[in-house]
């Protein structure tokens, strides 16, 4: 009888640890996927910021070129 209770207790504890391990694996997979999505979004945002910066520099250069052309035309 004692051995039977011991077996049930050990089986229960093993089941609890196994379920905890499986849950931990699932959480780790979800974390890795979330981290990958975050990295992709960060890369996309950095690319957009670089493109906006390049366009801003281009517009400033265009404005400068127009101002120089007007100055040369008037003098």
Secondary structure, 3 states (H helix, E strand, C coil): CHHHHHHHHHHHHHHHHHHHHHHHHHHHHHHHHHHHHHHHHHHHHHHHHHHHHHHHHHHHHHHHHHHHHHHHHHC
